[in-house]
Structures are given as structure tokens and as C-alpha cells.
Amino acid sequence: MAGKPTASSPSYGYLKSPDNKDQWIIDPVAAPIVKRIFQLSMEGKGPYQIAKILSAEKIDIPAYHQQKLGVGLWQSREIKNPYNWGSSTIVHILENPVYLGHTCNFKTRKHFKDKKSHYVDQDEWTIIENTHEAIIDQDTFDNVQRLRSNIRRYPDGWGETHPLSGLMFCADCGSVMYIHRVNNGKRIPTFDCAAYHKIPVGSACPSAHRIHASVVLTLVKETLREIVKFSAEDEAEFKRLVEESIAAQQDSTVKEKKARLTTCLKRQEELEVLICKIYEDNALGKLPDKRYQMLDAQYASEQDTLEREIRELKEVVAKSEKQEHSASKFIALVKKYKDFDELTTPMLIEFVDKILVHEREVKGRIDSPQTIEIYFNFIGKFSVPRDEAEPTPEEIELEQRKEQIRQKRHEEYLRRKSTGWQATYYWKNKRALKEKRDAAKEKIRAEDRENGIYYLPKQNDSDEPKEAAL
């Protein structure tokens, strides 16, 4: 082991070793609960939903479990609700690197004003890696963090978490896409660009990039079926294509960043020499104090700038090098799901890193082609080589007839618009259509409330979570 845990009592999921009090071992009772919490999160459940499930099953909360073991801070305190899990407890477990086998120190710091300990941001923790056995693997932990960071939550939100939530992004502005479940009063889940809806609408992104969730799910499922089939038919060729795809995505920008990193590291060494040199010259009287102070401040400023840039460049280079060695991970993942029938949420999260949605080629036409880019975990973009079939004369004729009908309807719309009839019709029927649509939406929401999906937060109740995962 690389180090020793320093916490006074083990985190939930671990026990102190009877042979070595400084070493943690896995708790056979609590560790499966931790694994289940991560699995439920991978299935798309939010912290409140997970807490509700565990409470309903009367699973001991961490404080009560540790109290029964005679450890922790609650040994002499009364626990009134030993099965009442809170969403904040779930969040703490999901975000805690301790379950990767790492020890986390200095999570609190005493404030100079009240002399009390306050939690600090996670990037200020001291993390000692590989000090005990891991409960959660790195890929699962990373997938949960990525998924949770991109899912929107409402204080009065409704609807269960959609499998694609947190994976969909606008190809033009890069914003996350949020789900809408009652389009025009129908239960049709669609995804829209979040930036498009910012006030004033259309100022941050010119288009909603709207797309039906079922279309994306079907595309991902078909793509994965093609990949699994191709890998089974010719594993050697599949491995070669995956490695080529990864290498092709290591574009010139990464090479430039590697070169820039080398230059920055060299300059950093030069600055150390220069700072020592001017210090010696000043001490020997060869360099006036005023000149020394000016040069020292200049070199110090350049050092700070270089350190920030080097840190950023190292992260980029490390990420690219990690991707270069990830072909085997993706191939292993394909083998794991070689016989899948349905596309489950955990499977979707394990395979897909992000999905970029472009605007339709003809905006506003639901049958217009729309580009969707799927980026897989470990390898980025990848597609199975296929021979594109030429359209038959019948298919060409059918498409031409459809285009003629579309063009005729558009011309009729332009005529109505030029005569003013279109605006008259719109405003005449707008209120009635809105009332009808709102009634249909409320009917759907009423059905969800019956099933316990939709809820309103309780007033003046600090224990009630103010979030609902979409």
C-alpha cells in the first residue's frame, strides 16, 4: 500500500483491520450498499430517488450502522430515524474518492473568524492514492461524476430521469441539451439546447436543435449492434480500426501542445537560473537594488504564468496519452455486451461519452436530415465501415414526389402569409389551442403524480430535498 489512512474512523463501507488499526478493510455489510448506490446512479436515479429506495427498504443509515459497530461520532447519541436516508448522504457517497481506495485528508479547515472547522472544496483536499482496497472501480466513479454534472434538477420538476440526460449536447454552442416531456400536450420526450431558451430566446444559440429522444436511442442502439457484430466477425480488424480511429483523433493541436509543454518546461528551468543569477549579482553589488526588484518581479510574474500554463498543458497531454492506451478498454466493453438485447441505462453510460446534435439541414422540417455525432468512452468517434447502397429508381421517384408536396404546401403558406390570412388564423385560434394544449399537459402530469413521479417540495421542511431528477 502507498500510505496509511489517517481518519479517526473509517468511512461508511469500511472497517478498521483487527490486525492493524491504521489499515481499512471492506465492511461486508455496508460495501454492497455503496455499490448499489453507485449502480442506481448509473441507472439514472437521482440522490433523492436513491434515498427514498433505501429508506423504503429500511436499510440502516451510515450513522446508525456505525453506532451498532461502536464506531463513529454517534455512539452515545440518539438516532430517531435509523432508516431515514437523506439525499445529501447519497451525494457525499457518490462524490467521495475514498471508495476508489484513496485516503482523503484536510477536508476541513478552521476559519480565523469563528475558529470552527469548515469544509473546503474537493480540489483543496490532500489525496493519498491506493491506501486500501477499492469498492468502486475508476470507470464507474468517473461515469457517475460525468453524468451527475450534466443533469438538470428542478425544485418542482417532474418526470423520471431519461437515459440520455447528461449525454446530449448542442453541436453549435456546446451547451447541454435538456429534456421536455410533454411536447404540445403529448408524451413525446424531446431534447432542446439549453442556451437557446435563455432570455432573450435565440440570443445565446440561434436554434433549439430539437430532436426526439427515441430517434437518438434508436441510432445509438443500431450503432452499438453494428459495432458488436463487426467485432465478432473479425476481431483483429476491429482492433486495428479502433486503434487507427484513436490515432486519427490525436490531431495537430495535441502535438502543438506537447511541443509547447517542452518549451515551457525549458523556460521554467531558465528562469530558475536567471533568478539565482540576479540574486547573486545584487548581493555582490553588481546589480542595483531598484533594477533587481524590477527584474525579480518580472521573472516571478512569468513563473506564475508558466506554472498555470504547464499545469493546463500537462492535463491535456495526460488525457491524450490516456486515450491512446484505451483501445483495449473499449474492446473489453464490447465483449462484455456482445449478446445484449435491450439498451439499458448503465450500458448507455458505460459506452457513450457524449452526443452532439446538429440543426436540421432545413430548419423546421421534421423529415429533414439531421446530423448526430456519437462520442464513445475511451475512443471518441468511431463508426463501422459500410458500403452505402445506391437508391433505387422507385426510392428516387418517391422522394421527388414528397419534395413536390412539401414545396406546394410551402407556397400555400407563403400566399396565406402575404394576404394576412395566416396571422388572422393564428391569433384567432391561439388561445383555444393553448388552453387545449395546457389541459393535455396537466392530464399527463396528473398521471405522473398518481405514480409518485411528480412532487411539489414541502414548505418549511428543511429535511425535504428540494430536487427532482429529470
C-alpha positions in Angstrom: 0.0 0.0 0.0 1.2 3.5 -0.8 0.2 5.0 2.6 -1.9 4.8 5.7 -5.4 6.2 6.3 -5.3 9.0 8.9 -9.0 9.4 9.6 -10.2 8.8 13.1 -12.8 6.3 12.0 -13.3 4.6 8.6 -15.8 5.9 6.1 -19.1 4.1 5.6 -18.2 0.9 3.7 -15.0 0.2 5.6 -13.8 -1.2 8.9 -10.5 -1.0 10.8 -8.4 -4.1 10.4 -8.3 -6.2 13.6 -4.6 -6.8 12.9 -3.6 -3.2 12.0 -5.7 -0.3 13.3 -4.2 2.0 10.8 -5.4 -0.1 7.9 -9.0 -0.2 6.5 -10.7 -3.3 5.2 -14.0 -3.7 3.4 -17.2 -3.9 5.5 -19.1 -6.9 4.2 -22.5 -5.3 5.2 -22.0 -1.7 4.1 -19.9 -2.2 1.0 -22.7 -3.8 -1.0 -24.9 -0.8 -0.2 -22.2 1.6 -1.5 -22.0 -0.5 -4.7 -25.8 -0.4 -5.1 -25.9 3.4 -4.6 -23.4 3.8 -7.5 -25.4 1.3 -9.6 -28.7 3.1 -9.0 -26.9 6.3 -10.0 -25.7 4.6 -13.2 -29.3 3.6 -13.9 -30.2 7.3 -13.9 -31.6 7.6 -10.3 -31.1 11.0 -8.6 -29.9 11.3 -4.9 -33.4 11.9 -3.6 -34.8 8.8 -5.5 -31.9 6.6 -4.2 -32.5 7.8 -0.6 -36.2 7.1 -1.0 -35.5 3.5 -2.2 -33.1 2.8 0.7 -35.5 4.3 3.3 -38.4 2.2 2.0 -36.2 -1.0 2.3 -35.3 0.0 5.9 -31.6 -0.1 5.3 -29.6 1.3 8.2 -28.3 4.9 7.6 -24.4 5.2 8.0 -24.6 6.8 11.4 -26.8 4.0 12.8 -24.8 1.3 11.2 -21.6 2.7 12.7 -23.3 3.1 16.0 -24.1 -0.6 16.1 -20.5 -1.3 15.4 -19.4 1.0 18.2 -17.5 3.5 16.0 -18.1 6.9 14.6 -19.4 10.2 16.2 -22.9 8.9 17.0 -22.0 6.2 19.6 -23.7 8.0 22.5 -26.4 9.9 20.6 -30.0 9.0 20.0 -30.9 8.4 16.4 -34.6 8.9 16.0 -34.9 7.8 12.4 -32.3 5.0 11.8 -33.7 4.3 8.2 -34.3 7.8 7.0 -31.7 8.3 4.3 -31.1 11.9 3.1 -30.1 12.9 -0.4 -27.1 14.8 1.0 -25.7 11.5 2.4 -26.1 9.9 -1.0 -24.3 12.8 -2.7 -21.5 12.5 -0.2 -21.0 8.8 -1.0 -21.2 9.4 -4.8 -18.6 12.1 -4.7 -16.2 10.5 -2.2 -12.8 9.3 -3.7 -12.3 7.1 -0.7 -14.3 4.3 -2.5 -11.6 4.2 -5.1 -9.1 3.1 -2.5 -7.7 6.6 -1.7 -7.4 8.4 1.6 -8.7 12.0 1.7 -7.1 14.3 4.2 -7.5 18.0 5.1 -11.2 18.1 4.1 -11.9 20.8 6.7 -10.0 23.9 7.8 -10.5 26.2 10.9 -11.7 29.6 10.0 -9.8 32.5 11.6 -13.1 34.3 12.5 -15.1 31.7 14.4 -12.3 29.2 15.0 -14.6 26.4 13.8 -13.8 23.8 11.1 -15.4 24.3 7.7 -15.4 22.0 4.7 -13.2 23.1 1.9 -13.5 22.4 -1.9 -12.5 19.0 -3.0 -9.7 20.3 -5.2 -8.0 21.5 -1.9 -8.0 18.0 -0.3 -4.8 16.0 0.1 -5.5 12.6 -1.6 -3.2 9.7 -1.0 -3.8 7.0 -3.6 -4.1 3.2 -3.1 -4.1 3.1 0.7 -6.8 0.4 0.9 -9.0 -1.9 -1.2 -11.4 -0.1 -3.6 -15.1 -0.7 -3.5 -15.8 1.2 -6.8 -13.7 1.0 -10.0 -12.4 4.2 -11.6 -14.6 3.9 -14.7 -17.8 3.7 -12.8 -16.8 6.5 -10.5 -15.9 8.8 -13.5 -19.1 7.9 -15.3 -21.2 8.8 -12.3 -19.4 12.2 -11.8 -19.8 13.0 -15.5 -23.5 12.0 -15.6 -24.4 14.0 -12.4 -22.6 17.1 -13.5 -24.8 17.5 -16.6 -28.3 16.6 -15.4 -30.6 19.4 -14.6 -32.8 19.3 -11.5 -35.9 21.3 -10.7 -37.3 22.2 -7.3 -40.7 21.2 -8.7 -39.5 19.1 -11.6 -41.4 16.2 -12.9 -40.6 13.0 -14.8 -38.1 10.3 -14.3 -34.5 10.6 -15.4 -34.2 9.9 -19.1 -31.4 7.6 -20.1 -29.9 10.3 -22.4 -29.9 13.0 -19.7 -26.4 14.4 -19.2 -25.2 13.0 -22.5 -26.8 15.3 -25.1 -25.0 18.5 -26.2 -25.6 21.2 -28.8 -23.1 20.8 -31.7 -23.1 24.6 -32.4 -22.7 26.2 -29.0 -21.7 23.3 -26.8 -24.4 23.7 -24.3 -26.1 20.7 -22.6 -29.5 19.7 -24.0 -32.4 19.4 -21.6 -35.4 17.1 -22.0 -39.0 18.2 -22.5 -41.6 15.5 -21.9 -45.0 17.0 -23.0 -44.5 18.4 -26.4 -47.8 20.0 -27.5 -49.6 18.0 -24.8 -48.3 14.7 -26.0 -46.0 12.4 -24.1 -43.1 12.7 -26.5 -39.7 13.2 -24.9 -37.6 15.7 -26.9 -34.2 17.4 -26.2 -33.6 21.1 -26.7 -30.5 23.2 -26.5 -30.4 24.9 -23.0 -28.7 28.1 -24.4 -31.4 28.7 -27.0 -34.1 29.1 -24.3 -32.1 31.8 -22.4 -33.8 35.2 -22.4 -34.0 36.7 -25.0 -34.7 33.4 -26.7 -32.3 32.7 -29.5 -29.6 35.2 -28.4 -27.2 32.6 -27.0 -27.8 30.0 -29.6 -29.8 30.6 -32.8 -31.7 27.3 -32.8 -33.2 24.8 -30.4 -31.7 21.8 -32.3 -34.8 19.9 -31.2 -34.8 16.1 -31.6 -36.9 13.3 -30.4 -35.2 11.2 -27.7 -36.5 7.9 -29.3 -34.6 8.8 -32.6 -31.3 9.2 -30.7 -31.8 6.0 -28.6 -32.6 4.0 -31.8 -29.5 5.4 -33.5 -27.2 4.5 -30.5 -28.7 1.0 -30.3 -28.2 0.3 -34.0 -24.7 1.7 -33.9 -23.7 -0.5 -31.0 -25.3 -3.5 -32.7 -23.2 -2.8 -35.8 -20.0 -2.5 -33.6 -20.7 -5.7 -31.7 -21.5 -7.6 -34.9 -18.4 -6.4 -36.6 -16.1 -7.2 -33.7 -17.5 -10.7 -33.5 -16.9 -11.3 -37.2 -13.3 -10.0 -37.4 -11.8 -9.2 -34.0 -8.3 -8.4 -35.4 -9.6 -6.0 -38.0 -11.9 -4.4 -35.4 -9.0 -3.8 -33.0 -6.9 -2.3 -35.9 -9.7 0.1 -36.8 -10.2 1.2 -33.2 -6.5 1.9 -32.8 -6.5 3.8 -36.1 -9.5 5.8 -35.0 -7.9 6.8 -31.7 -4.6 7.8 -33.5 -6.5 9.8 -36.1 -8.2 11.9 -33.4 -4.8 12.8 -31.9 -4.8 15.9 -34.1 -2.1 18.5 -34.7 -3.3 20.6 -31.7 -2.2 17.9 -29.3 1.2 17.7 -31.0 1.4 21.5 -30.7 0.6 21.4 -27.0 3.2 18.7 -26.4 5.8 20.9 -28.1 4.6 24.0 -26.2 4.9 22.0 -22.9 8.5 21.1 -23.7 9.2 24.8 -24.4 7.6 25.9 -21.2 9.5 23.4 -19.1 12.8 24.6 -20.6 11.9 28.2 -20.0 11.0 27.4 -16.4 14.5 26.0 -15.8 16.0 29.1 -17.4 14.0 31.3 -15.1 15.4 29.5 -12.0 18.9 30.1 -13.3 18.2 33.8 -14.0 16.6 34.4 -10.6 19.7 32.9 -8.9 21.9 34.9 -11.1 20.3 38.3 -10.4 20.2 37.5 -6.7 24.0 36.8 -6.6 24.7 39.9 -8.7 22.6 42.0 -6.3 24.3 40.5 -3.3 27.8 41.2 -4.7 26.8 44.8 -5.6 26.9 44.2 -9.4 23.1 44.9 -9.8 21.4 47.9 -8.2 18.5 47.2 -5.8 16.0 49.0 -7.9 17.0 47.1 -11.0 17.0 43.8 -9.1 13.5 44.4 -7.7 12.1 45.1 -11.2 13.7 42.0 -12.7 12.7 39.8 -9.8 9.1 40.9 -10.1 9.2 40.4 -13.8 10.6 36.9 -13.5 8.2 36.0 -10.7 5.2 37.0 -12.8 6.5 35.0 -15.7 7.0 32.0 -13.4 3.4 32.2 -12.2 2.1 32.4 -15.7 4.2 29.5 -16.8 3.2 27.3 -13.9 -0.5 27.7 -14.8 0.1 27.0 -18.4 2.3 24.0 -17.7 -0.4 22.6 -15.4 -3.1 23.0 -18.1 -0.8 21.6 -20.8 0.0 18.5 -18.7 -3.7 17.8 -18.2 -4.3 17.9 -21.9 -1.3 15.8 -22.7 -2.1 13.3 -20.0 -5.7 13.0 -21.3 -4.5 12.3 -24.8 -2.0 9.7 -23.6 -4.6 8.0 -21.6 -6.8 7.9 -24.7 -4.0 6.3 -26.7 -4.0 3.3 -24.3 -7.8 2.9 -24.0 -8.4 0.8 -27.1 -8.3 -2.4 -25.1 -10.8 -1.0 -22.6 -13.3 -0.3 -25.3 -12.8 -3.7 -26.9 -13.3 -5.3 -23.5 -16.5 -3.3 -23.1 -17.8 -4.5 -26.5 -17.1 -8.2 -25.5 -18.9 -7.6 -22.2 -22.1 -6.7 -24.1 -21.7 -8.9 -27.1 -25.2 -10.6 -26.6 -27.2 -7.6 -25.5 -30.9 -7.4 -26.4 -32.0 -4.0 -25.0 -30.1 -0.8 -24.5 -30.1 -0.3 -20.7 -29.2 2.9 -19.0 -25.9 1.6 -17.3 -24.9 0.2 -20.7 -25.5 3.6 -22.4 -23.5 5.4 -19.8 -20.6 2.9 -20.0 -20.4 3.2 -23.8 -21.3 6.8 -24.6 -19.3 9.9 -23.5 -21.4 12.5 -25.3 -23.7 13.0 -28.2 -23.6 16.1 -30.3 -26.8 17.2 -32.1 -26.7 19.5 -35.2 -29.6 21.5 -36.5 -31.7 20.1 -39.3 -30.5 20.8 -42.8 -33.8 22.6 -43.4 -34.9 24.1 -40.1 -38.5 23.5 -39.0 -38.9 20.4 -41.2 -39.3 17.3 -39.1 -38.3 15.0 -42.0 -35.2 16.9 -42.9 -31.8 15.2 -42.4 -30.2 15.9 -39.0 -26.6 15.0 -38.2 -25.9 13.3 -34.8 -22.3 12.6 -33.6 -21.8 9.9 -31.1 -18.6 10.0 -29.0 -17.8 6.8 -27.2 -15.9 6.5 -23.9 -12.2 5.6 -24.3 -12.0 6.1 -28.1 -14.1 9.1 -29.1 -15.8 9.0 -32.5 -16.0 5.6 -34.2 -18.0 4.1 -37.0 -18.1 0.7 -38.6 -17.1 0.8 -42.3 -20.1 0.0 -44.5 -21.0 0.1 -48.2 -23.6 2.7 -48.9 -26.3 1.3 -51.1 -27.4 3.4 -54.1 -31.1 4.5 -54.0 -33.3 2.6 -56.4 -35.3 4.4 -59.1 -38.5 3.8 -57.1 -36.9 5.5 -54.0 -35.7 8.4 -56.0 -39.2 8.9 -57.5 -40.9 8.7 -54.1 -38.5 11.3 -52.6 -39.2 13.6 -55.6 -42.9 13.3 -55.1 -42.5 14.1 -51.4 -40.4 17.2 -52.2 -43.1 18.4 -54.7 -45.8 18.1 -52.0 -43.6 19.9 -49.4 -42.9 22.7 -51.9 -46.6 23.1 -52.8 -47.6 23.4 -49.1 -44.8 25.9 -48.5 -46.1 28.0 -51.4 -49.6 27.9 -50.0 -48.3 29.1 -46.6 -46.5 32.0 -48.3 -49.7 33.0 -50.1 -51.7 33.0 -46.8 -48.9 35.0 -45.2 -48.8 37.6 -48.0 -52.6 38.2 -47.7 -52.6 38.4 -43.9 -54.8 35.4 -43.5 -52.1 33.3 -41.8 -51.8 35.9 -39.0 -55.6 36.2 -38.6 -55.9 32.4 -38.3 -53.0 32.2 -35.9 -54.3 34.8 -33.4 -57.9 33.7 -33.7 -57.0 30.2 -32.7 -54.0 30.8 -30.5 -55.9 31.0 -27.1 -58.1 27.9 -27.8 -55.0 25.9 -28.9 -53.0 27.0 -25.8 -55.9 26.0 -23.5 -56.3 22.7 -25.1 -52.5 22.0 -25.0 -52.2 23.1 -21.4 -55.1 20.8 -20.4 -53.4 17.9 -22.1 -50.1 18.6 -20.3 -51.9 18.8 -16.9 -53.6 15.5 -17.6 -50.2 13.9 -18.2 -48.7 15.4 -15.1 -51.7 14.2 -13.0 -50.9 10.7 -14.2 -47.3 11.1 -13.1 -48.4 12.5 -9.7 -50.5 9.4 -9.2 -47.4 7.2 -9.9 -45.3 9.3 -7.5 -43.0 10.7 -10.1 -44.0 14.3 -9.9 -44.0 16.0 -6.5 -44.0 19.5 -5.0 -41.5 20.3 -2.3 -42.9 20.7 1.2 -42.9 24.2 2.6 -40.8 25.0 5.8 -39.4 21.5 5.9 -35.6 21.6 5.9 -35.3 17.8 5.8 -37.2 17.5 2.5 -34.8 17.5 -0.5 -35.5 20.4 -3.0 -34.7 18.5 -6.1 -36.2 16.0 -8.5 -34.1 14.4 -11.2 -35.3 14.7 -14.8 
